Amino acid sequence: MTAAQAMAAATARLRAAGVPDPARDARLLLAHAAQVDAARVTLIAPEDIAPEIAERYEALISLRAVRVPVSHLIGERAFYGRRFKVSSDVLDPRPETETLIEVALAEPFASVLDIGTGSGCILVTLLAERMTAVGIGTDLSEAACLQASANAVLHNVETRSDVIQSDWFGAVRGTFDLIVSNPPYLAADEMDDVAPELRDHEPRMALTDEADGLTAYRVLAAMGPAHLAAGGRLICEIGWTQAADVVAIFSKAGWQQVICLPDMGGRDRVICARRPQTTA
């Protein structure tokens, strides 16, 4: 069997399993099995596939057919032009979250706090883009903290970052120019409707608050001001239907200039707010 024939068979199998974009995944997984760049798959397509590659490819396709995410199978995911190591211990970096990065980079900052850092993709990206900034990431999950720390080393920002295990702001000391967060925002009753890749293979605590999906924003609005410098910003990702509720939470808590910004698809995605003028 040639590589092209193997890809065709894998694509059909993934399509039958309901996998979105099966041809793309078949291609990426063949590249991983053959240990070549995905852009070079067309070069090996006419060639017979080696038995050991065929065996690895079969195993990968079998796992993808039961909706294990591609990122977990290859161990990494692209985000804002960089590759981040990921696993089932952290939420996959997603293109929508790049909107948060763009908003954060629109103004200068010297220090950043990332609440619920997960893979560390937000914290690490911001520090990599602002080469004099320093930052802290927090996560309740010890495994996530280890993953974020590894990604900080991978992208050479480990000397300017610290990752600590913390329940929200519990272990955080000091103030920052910028607070960022991509918190769990799915309501408990939404979990049955999400894709199997998320529901079955990503950490549930990173997806839902097991309540109405707004718990994180109440915590950020209440506790954020004590950790923001004067004039500082808080930027967080939201679910695309949550804009009105989250704006109301921050406005009621006294935050200034509370605005919602859309992602590249035009959906409400990011809330940006200024520190209240007075804090408790």
Contacts in CASP RR format, 6 or more apart in sequence:
PFRMAT RR
TARGET T0000
AUTHOR 0000-0000-0000
METHOD contacts of the structure
MODEL  1
MTAAQAMAAATARLRAAGVPDPARDARLLLAHAAQVDAARVTLIAPEDIA
PEIAERYEALISLRAVRVPVSHLIGERAFYGRRFKVSSDVLDPRPETETL
IEVALAEPFASVLDIGTGSGCILVTLLAERMTAVGIGTDLSEAACLQASA
NAVLHNVETRSDVIQSDWFGAVRGTFDLIVSNPPYLAADEMDDVAPELRD
HEPRMALTDEADGLTAYRVLAAMGPAHLAAGGRLICEIGWTQAADVVAIF
SKAGWQQVICLPDMGGRDRVICARRPQTTA
1 9 0 8 1.000
1 48 0 8 1.000
1 49 0 8 1.000
1 54 0 8 1.000
2 45 0 8 1.000
2 46 0 8 1.000
2 47 0 8 1.000
2 48 0 8 1.000
2 49 0 8 1.000
3 30 0 8 1.000
3 34 0 8 1.000
3 41 0 8 1.000
3 44 0 8 1.000
3 45 0 8 1.000
3 46 0 8 1.000
3 47 0 8 1.000
3 48 0 8 1.000
3 49 0 8 1.000
4 45 0 8 1.000
4 46 0 8 1.000
6 30 0 8 1.000
6 49 0 8 1.000
6 54 0 8 1.000
6 57 0 8 1.000
7 23 0 8 1.000
7 26 0 8 1.000
7 27 0 8 1.000
7 30 0 8 1.000
7 41 0 8 1.000
7 45 0 8 1.000
10 22 0 8 1.000
10 26 0 8 1.000
10 29 0 8 1.000
10 30 0 8 1.000
10 57 0 8 1.000
10 61 0 8 1.000
11 22 0 8 1.000
11 23 0 8 1.000
11 26 0 8 1.000
12 22 0 8 1.000
13 22 0 8 1.000
13 61 0 8 1.000
13 65 0 8 1.000
14 22 0 8 1.000
14 25 0 8 1.000
14 26 0 8 1.000
14 61 0 8 1.000
14 64 0 8 1.000
14 65 0 8 1.000
15 22 0 8 1.000
17 64 0 8 1.000
17 65 0 8 1.000
17 66 0 8 1.000
17 67 0 8 1.000
19 25 0 8 1.000
19 64 0 8 1.000
19 65 0 8 1.000
19 67 0 8 1.000
20 195 0 8 1.000
25 64 0 8 1.000
25 70 0 8 1.000
26 61 0 8 1.000
27 38 0 8 1.000
27 41 0 8 1.000
28 38 0 8 1.000
28 70 0 8 1.000
28 74 0 8 1.000
29 57 0 8 1.000
29 60 0 8 1.000
29 61 0 8 1.000
29 64 0 8 1.000
29 70 0 8 1.000
29 73 0 8 1.000
29 74 0 8 1.000
30 41 0 8 1.000
30 57 0 8 1.000
31 37 0 8 1.000
31 38 0 8 1.000
31 40 0 8 1.000
31 41 0 8 1.000
32 60 0 8 1.000
32 73 0 8 1.000
32 74 0 8 1.000
33 53 0 8 1.000
33 56 0 8 1.000
33 57 0 8 1.000
33 60 0 8 1.000
34 41 0 8 1.000
34 44 0 8 1.000
34 49 0 8 1.000
34 53 0 8 1.000
34 57 0 8 1.000
36 44 0 8 1.000
49 57 0 8 1.000
60 73 0 8 1.000
63 73 0 8 1.000
64 70 0 8 1.000
64 73 0 8 1.000
67 195 0 8 1.000
67 196 0 8 1.000
67 197 0 8 1.000
67 200 0 8 1.000
67 201 0 8 1.000
68 197 0 8 1.000
68 201 0 8 1.000
69 92 0 8 1.000
69 197 0 8 1.000
69 201 0 8 1.000
69 202 0 8 1.000
71 77 0 8 1.000
71 86 0 8 1.000
71 92 0 8 1.000
72 86 0 8 1.000
72 87 0 8 1.000
72 88 0 8 1.000
72 201 0 8 1.000
75 85 0 8 1.000
75 86 0 8 1.000
75 87 0 8 1.000
76 83 0 8 1.000
76 84 0 8 1.000
76 85 0 8 1.000
76 86 0 8 1.000
77 83 0 8 1.000
77 84 0 8 1.000
77 86 0 8 1.000
77 92 0 8 1.000
77 93 0 8 1.000
77 119 0 8 1.000
78 84 0 8 1.000
78 93 0 8 1.000
79 93 0 8 1.000
79 94 0 8 1.000
79 97 0 8 1.000
79 98 0 8 1.000
79 121 0 8 1.000
79 125 0 8 1.000
80 98 0 8 1.000
80 101 0 8 1.000
80 121 0 8 1.000
80 125 0 8 1.000
80 129 0 8 1.000
82 124 0 8 1.000
82 125 0 8 1.000
82 128 0 8 1.000
82 155 0 8 1.000
84 93 0 8 1.000
84 119 0 8 1.000
84 120 0 8 1.000
84 121 0 8 1.000
84 124 0 8 1.000
84 151 0 8 1.000
84 154 0 8 1.000
85 119 0 8 1.000
85 147 0 8 1.000
85 150 0 8 1.000
85 151 0 8 1.000
85 154 0 8 1.000
86 92 0 8 1.000
86 93 0 8 1.000
86 119 0 8 1.000
86 147 0 8 1.000
87 143 0 8 1.000
87 147 0 8 1.000
88 201 0 8 1.000
88 202 0 8 1.000
88 203 0 8 1.000
89 141 0 8 1.000
89 143 0 8 1.000
89 144 0 8 1.000
89 146 0 8 1.000
89 147 0 8 1.000
89 203 0 8 1.000
90 118 0 8 1.000
90 119 0 8 1.000
90 120 0 8 1.000
90 141 0 8 1.000
90 143 0 8 1.000
90 144 0 8 1.000
90 147 0 8 1.000
90 148 0 8 1.000
90 202 0 8 1.000
90 203 0 8 1.000
90 206 0 8 1.000
91 118 0 8 1.000
91 119 0 8 1.000
91 182 0 8 1.000
91 202 0 8 1.000
91 203 0 8 1.000
91 206 0 8 1.000
91 207 0 8 1.000
92 119 0 8 1.000
92 202 0 8 1.000
93 119 0 8 1.000
93 121 0 8 1.000
95 263 0 8 1.000
95 264 0 8 1.000
96 237 0 8 1.000
96 263 0 8 1.000
96 264 0 8 1.000
96 267 0 8 1.000
96 269 0 8 1.000
97 121 0 8 1.000
97 122 0 8 1.000
97 182 0 8 1.000
97 237 0 8 1.000
98 264 0 8 1.000
99 237 0 8 1.000
99 261 0 8 1.000
99 262 0 8 1.000
99 263 0 8 1.000
99 264 0 8 1.000
99 269 0 8 1.000
99 270 0 8 1.000
100 122 0 8 1.000
100 180 0 8 1.000
100 182 0 8 1.000
100 235 0 8 1.000
100 236 0 8 1.000
100 237 0 8 1.000
100 269 0 8 1.000
100 270 0 8 1.000
101 122 0 8 1.000
101 125 0 8 1.000
101 126 0 8 1.000
101 129 0 8 1.000
103 235 0 8 1.000
103 261 0 8 1.000
103 270 0 8 1.000
103 272 0 8 1.000
104 112 0 8 1.000
104 126 0 8 1.000
104 178 0 8 1.000
104 180 0 8 1.000
104 233 0 8 1.000
104 235 0 8 1.000
105 126 0 8 1.000
105 129 0 8 1.000
105 130 0 8 1.000
107 233 0 8 1.000
108 130 0 8 1.000
108 177 0 8 1.000
109 126 0 8 1.000
109 130 0 8 1.000
109 133 0 8 1.000
109 176 0 8 1.000
109 177 0 8 1.000
109 178 0 8 1.000
109 233 0 8 1.000
110 132 0 8 1.000
110 133 0 8 1.000
110 134 0 8 1.000
110 177 0 8 1.000
111 133 0 8 1.000
111 134 0 8 1.000
111 135 0 8 1.000
111 175 0 8 1.000
111 176 0 8 1.000
111 177 0 8 1.000
111 178 0 8 1.000
111 229 0 8 1.000
112 123 0 8 1.000
112 126 0 8 1.000
112 127 0 8 1.000
112 133 0 8 1.000
112 134 0 8 1.000
112 135 0 8 1.000
112 136 0 8 1.000
112 176 0 8 1.000
112 177 0 8 1.000
112 178 0 8 1.000
112 179 0 8 1.000
112 180 0 8 1.000
113 135 0 8 1.000
113 136 0 8 1.000
113 137 0 8 1.000
113 138 0 8 1.000
113 172 0 8 1.000
113 176 0 8 1.000
113 178 0 8 1.000
113 179 0 8 1.000
113 180 0 8 1.000
113 227 0 8 1.000
114 120 0 8 1.000
114 122 0 8 1.000
114 123 0 8 1.000
114 126 0 8 1.000
114 135 0 8 1.000
114 136 0 8 1.000
114 137 0 8 1.000
114 138 0 8 1.000
114 179 0 8 1.000
114 180 0 8 1.000
114 181 0 8 1.000
115 137 0 8 1.000
115 138 0 8 1.000
115 168 0 8 1.000
115 169 0 8 1.000
115 179 0 8 1.000
115 180 0 8 1.000
115 181 0 8 1.000
115 183 0 8 1.000
115 220 0 8 1.000
116 137 0 8 1.000
116 138 0 8 1.000
116 139 0 8 1.000
116 140 0 8 1.000
116 144 0 8 1.000
116 181 0 8 1.000
116 182 0 8 1.000
116 183 0 8 1.000
116 206 0 8 1.000
117 123 0 8 1.000
117 137 0 8 1.000
117 138 0 8 1.000
117 139 0 8 1.000
117 144 0 8 1.000
117 145 0 8 1.000
117 148 0 8 1.000
117 163 0 8 1.000
118 139 0 8 1.000
118 141 0 8 1.000
118 144 0 8 1.000
118 145 0 8 1.000
118 147 0 8 1.000
118 148 0 8 1.000
118 206 0 8 1.000
119 144 0 8 1.000
119 147 0 8 1.000
119 148 0 8 1.000
119 151 0 8 1.000
120 137 0 8 1.000
120 147 0 8 1.000
120 148 0 8 1.000
120 151 0 8 1.000
120 152 0 8 1.000
120 163 0 8 1.000
121 151 0 8 1.000
122 180 0 8 1.000
122 182 0 8 1.000
123 135 0 8 1.000
123 136 0 8 1.000
123 137 0 8 1.000
123 148 0 8 1.000
123 152 0 8 1.000
123 161 0 8 1.000
123 163 0 8 1.000
123 180 0 8 1.000
124 148 0 8 1.000
124 151 0 8 1.000
124 152 0 8 1.000
124 154 0 8 1.000
124 155 0 8 1.000
124 157 0 8 1.000
124 161 0 8 1.000
126 133 0 8 1.000
126 178 0 8 1.000
126 180 0 8 1.000
127 133 0 8 1.000
127 134 0 8 1.000
127 135 0 8 1.000
127 152 0 8 1.000
127 157 0 8 1.000
127 160 0 8 1.000
127 161 0 8 1.000
128 155 0 8 1.000
128 156 0 8 1.000
128 157 0 8 1.000
133 160 0 8 1.000
134 160 0 8 1.000
134 161 0 8 1.000
135 160 0 8 1.000
135 161 0 8 1.000
135 162 0 8 1.000
135 176 0 8 1.000
136 161 0 8 1.000
136 162 0 8 1.000
136 163 0 8 1.000
136 164 0 8 1.000
136 172 0 8 1.000
136 176 0 8 1.000
137 148 0 8 1.000
137 161 0 8 1.000
137 162 0 8 1.000
137 163 0 8 1.000
137 164 0 8 1.000
138 163 0 8 1.000
138 164 0 8 1.000
138 165 0 8 1.000
138 166 0 8 1.000
138 168 0 8 1.000
138 169 0 8 1.000
138 170 0 8 1.000
138 171 0 8 1.000
138 172 0 8 1.000
139 145 0 8 1.000
139 148 0 8 1.000
139 163 0 8 1.000
139 165 0 8 1.000
139 166 0 8 1.000
140 165 0 8 1.000
140 166 0 8 1.000
140 167 0 8 1.000
140 205 0 8 1.000
141 165 0 8 1.000
141 203 0 8 1.000
141 205 0 8 1.000
142 165 0 8 1.000
144 203 0 8 1.000
144 206 0 8 1.000
145 163 0 8 1.000
145 164 0 8 1.000
145 165 0 8 1.000
148 163 0 8 1.000
149 158 0 8 1.000
149 163 0 8 1.000
152 158 0 8 1.000
152 161 0 8 1.000
152 163 0 8 1.000
164 171 0 8 1.000
164 172 0 8 1.000
165 171 0 8 1.000
166 172 0 8 1.000
168 219 0 8 1.000
168 223 0 8 1.000
169 219 0 8 1.000
169 223 0 8 1.000
169 224 0 8 1.000
169 226 0 8 1.000
169 227 0 8 1.000
172 227 0 8 1.000
174 227 0 8 1.000
175 226 0 8 1.000
175 227 0 8 1.000
175 228 0 8 1.000
175 229 0 8 1.000
176 227 0 8 1.000
176 228 0 8 1.000
176 229 0 8 1.000
176 232 0 8 1.000
177 228 0 8 1.000
177 229 0 8 1.000
177 232 0 8 1.000
177 233 0 8 1.000
178 232 0 8 1.000
178 233 0 8 1.000
178 234 0 8 1.000
178 235 0 8 1.000
179 220 0 8 1.000
179 224 0 8 1.000
179 227 0 8 1.000
179 228 0 8 1.000
179 233 0 8 1.000
179 234 0 8 1.000
179 235 0 8 1.000
180 234 0 8 1.000
180 235 0 8 1.000
180 236 0 8 1.000
181 216 0 8 1.000
181 220 0 8 1.000
181 234 0 8 1.000
181 235 0 8 1.000
181 236 0 8 1.000
181 237 0 8 1.000
182 236 0 8 1.000
182 237 0 8 1.000
183 209 0 8 1.000
183 216 0 8 1.000
183 217 0 8 1.000
183 220 0 8 1.000
183 236 0 8 1.000
183 237 0 8 1.000
184 205 0 8 1.000
184 206 0 8 1.000
184 207 0 8 1.000
184 208 0 8 1.000
184 209 0 8 1.000
184 213 0 8 1.000
184 215 0 8 1.000
184 216 0 8 1.000
185 208 0 8 1.000
185 209 0 8 1.000
185 213 0 8 1.000
185 214 0 8 1.000
185 216 0 8 1.000
185 217 0 8 1.000
185 237 0 8 1.000
185 238 0 8 1.000
185 239 0 8 1.000
185 242 0 8 1.000
186 194 0 8 1.000
186 207 0 8 1.000
186 208 0 8 1.000
186 209 0 8 1.000
186 213 0 8 1.000
186 239 0 8 1.000
187 208 0 8 1.000
187 209 0 8 1.000
187 211 0 8 1.000
187 212 0 8 1.000
187 213 0 8 1.000
188 208 0 8 1.000
188 209 0 8 1.000
188 210 0 8 1.000
188 211 0 8 1.000
188 212 0 8 1.000
188 213 0 8 1.000
190 208 0 8 1.000
191 199 0 8 1.000
191 204 0 8 1.000
191 207 0 8 1.000
191 208 0 8 1.000
192 199 0 8 1.000
194 207 0 8 1.000
198 207 0 8 1.000
199 207 0 8 1.000
209 215 0 8 1.000
209 216 0 8 1.000
213 242 0 8 1.000
214 242 0 8 1.000
214 245 0 8 1.000
214 246 0 8 1.000
214 249 0 8 1.000
216 236 0 8 1.000
217 236 0 8 1.000
217 238 0 8 1.000
217 242 0 8 1.000
217 245 0 8 1.000
217 246 0 8 1.000
217 249 0 8 1.000
217 250 0 8 1.000
217 271 0 8 1.000
218 249 0 8 1.000
220 234 0 8 1.000
220 236 0 8 1.000
221 249 0 8 1.000
221 250 0 8 1.000
221 252 0 8 1.000
221 253 0 8 1.000
221 255 0 8 1.000
222 253 0 8 1.000
224 234 0 8 1.000
224 275 0 8 1.000
225 253 0 8 1.000
225 255 0 8 1.000
225 275 0 8 1.000
225 276 0 8 1.000
225 279 0 8 1.000
225 280 0 8 1.000
226 279 0 8 1.000
226 280 0 8 1.000
228 234 0 8 1.000
228 275 0 8 1.000
229 275 0 8 1.000
230 275 0 8 1.000
231 274 0 8 1.000
231 275 0 8 1.000
232 274 0 8 1.000
232 275 0 8 1.000
233 272 0 8 1.000
233 273 0 8 1.000
233 274 0 8 1.000
233 275 0 8 1.000
234 250 0 8 1.000
234 255 0 8 1.000
234 271 0 8 1.000
234 272 0 8 1.000
234 273 0 8 1.000
234 274 0 8 1.000
234 275 0 8 1.000
235 270 0 8 1.000
235 271 0 8 1.000
235 272 0 8 1.000
235 273 0 8 1.000
236 246 0 8 1.000
236 270 0 8 1.000
236 271 0 8 1.000
237 269 0 8 1.000
237 270 0 8 1.000
238 246 0 8 1.000
238 260 0 8 1.000
238 268 0 8 1.000
238 269 0 8 1.000
238 270 0 8 1.000
238 271 0 8 1.000
239 268 0 8 1.000
239 269 0 8 1.000
240 263 0 8 1.000
240 267 0 8 1.000
240 268 0 8 1.000
240 269 0 8 1.000
241 268 0 8 1.000
242 268 0 8 1.000
243 260 0 8 1.000
243 268 0 8 1.000
243 271 0 8 1.000
246 260 0 8 1.000
246 271 0 8 1.000
247 258 0 8 1.000
247 259 0 8 1.000
247 260 0 8 1.000
247 271 0 8 1.000
250 258 0 8 1.000
250 271 0 8 1.000
250 273 0 8 1.000
251 258 0 8 1.000
253 276 0 8 1.000
254 276 0 8 1.000
255 273 0 8 1.000
255 274 0 8 1.000
255 275 0 8 1.000
255 276 0 8 1.000
256 273 0 8 1.000
256 274 0 8 1.000
256 275 0 8 1.000
256 276 0 8 1.000
256 277 0 8 1.000
257 272 0 8 1.000
257 273 0 8 1.000
257 274 0 8 1.000
258 271 0 8 1.000
258 272 0 8 1.000
258 273 0 8 1.000
258 274 0 8 1.000
259 271 0 8 1.000
259 272 0 8 1.000
259 273 0 8 1.000
260 268 0 8 1.000
260 269 0 8 1.000
260 270 0 8 1.000
260 271 0 8 1.000
260 272 0 8 1.000
261 268 0 8 1.000
261 269 0 8 1.000
261 270 0 8 1.000
261 271 0 8 1.000
261 272 0 8 1.000
262 268 0 8 1.000
262 269 0 8 1.000
263 269 0 8 1.000
263 270 0 8 1.000
END
